[in-house]
Amino acid sequence: MSRPARLLSYVRKPLIRIFFVCLFTLVLSNALNADILIYEQTSDRGWMDGLGMSPRTQTDSPSQPNQYKNSNEYYTKPGFFGRLVYQGGPATFTVSNIGPEANGTQDNRFYFTLNDRGTASKNHWREFFIVVRAKGYDQSGGTTPHFVHSQNAVIENNNGTFSIDVGAGEEEAEIGCIGYNTNRQSGLYDGSNQYRYKYPYRVIWFDMTIIRTNESRNISILAGGAGFYETHFSITSNTGLTSTVHLGGKYSPTGSRAFDVYQLTIEQVYHSPIPFNLISERTSVATALEIATIRYVSDSDKARVIISSDALGNSTDFAFTGDGGKSFDFKLAFQPTLPVGSIQPITPTEKSFSTTPTKEPVGSLVGSTFKAYRLEGVIKLYIEEDTVPMPGRYSSTIYVVVQSI
């Protein structure tokens, strides 16, 4: 089963849907992916809802992308919406709009658009770009952050990218290969010397800050632009990770917010197609093969996650299909880890899983905590006994549907 995790087009409330595509073919090898990407608001800063949209009083200064391509930090600005905590190898991340496309724009940037009672009002918008700063802890166990790169990455436009050329994690280096010591210095690891770590960092995180430019359209009470604003974008790595971020803004709003704010991550286990012999004996829930982890977090909105074979979240008829109409069925199970629960086969009557009923403290690899509604769990795959497909390349689409409750 292979990356990339990809996003379905934006859908209005009550459903925001994403999907990831799993492929497998008859190959001889595959690579396990233990990478993680976790969103954190942090205890004293970070937000998901309520950023001001007024073009007169709430434009950030400075307001142009080039003015942020420096070594300064900007997490104290109002647009800091949290951080993404990462463990894995060197990677490139693409930031893509998955929400409404604002009308009458010129810069191909990112936009908050007015949510008019559940419908996107694309003629009312506020422009922004994103500043990213990568920092990390070394392998010493200390809590002194180090800058991964000397300058910020600035995501000016839709589908822009940022990269890290080093990795993070606590895996041990292979003997005879380059490794790192606790001070991020590299050398050849011989099995017992100081260069025992595969990566120079124990963990890396990306501070994520929205910068509001002075470009907007129809944001005034007289123009009918008062209310709640929304933006939805994905952050997808070339190593099989997808994080979707759903944020809210406001300008003189009345009534209740008409959309949900949350973050959802899908972490796929395999970089490359899986050989059939890896699943040929996975014929029960107890022996099912782990294929992905999902993580939901929101400080405002409880939700249920539905795992299905269609975009509406109705069907659980999972099947691999190949060239020439070849196909065979498979089954899925879900192992909730937060809230903790027993592994459960995905069936037409048992395919939905709810977040924690109350806000729970969110632990951090970096060190701080905050409270949020959460859901975490592992998706696993298995097949019926005596399943023997014809040789070839097969694929399947699995939908993860998030629904407010």
Beta strands, then each sheet from edge to edge (+ up, - down):
strand 1: 5-6
strand 2: 15-25
strand 3: 36-40
strand 4: 49-52
strand 5: 80-87
strand 6: 91-97
strand 7: 110-116
strand 8: 119-138
strand 9: 146-147
strand 10: 153-155
strand 11: 160-164
strand 12: 178-180
strand 13: 186-188
strand 14: 201-217
strand 15: 227-237
strand 16: 241-251
strand 17: 262-268
strand 18: 289-298
strand 19: 303-308
strand 20: 319-322
strand 21: 327-329
strand 22: 331-338
strand 23: 344-345
strand 24: 352-354
strand 25: 360-362
strand 26: 370-382
strand 27: 393-404
sheet 1: 1+ 2- 27+ 19- 24+
sheet 2: 1+ 2- 27+ 20- 21+
sheet 3: 3+ 5- 14+ 8- 7+ 15- 6+ 11-
sheet 4: 3+ 5- 14+ 8- 9+
sheet 5: 3+ 5- 14+ 8- 10+
sheet 6: 3+ 5- 14+ 8- 7+ 15- 16+ 4+
sheet 7: 3+ 5- 14+ 8- 7+ 15- 16+ 17- 18+ 26- 22+ 23-
sheet 8: 3+ 5- 14+ 8- 7+ 15- 16+ 17- 18+ 26- 25+
sheet 9: 12+ 13-
end
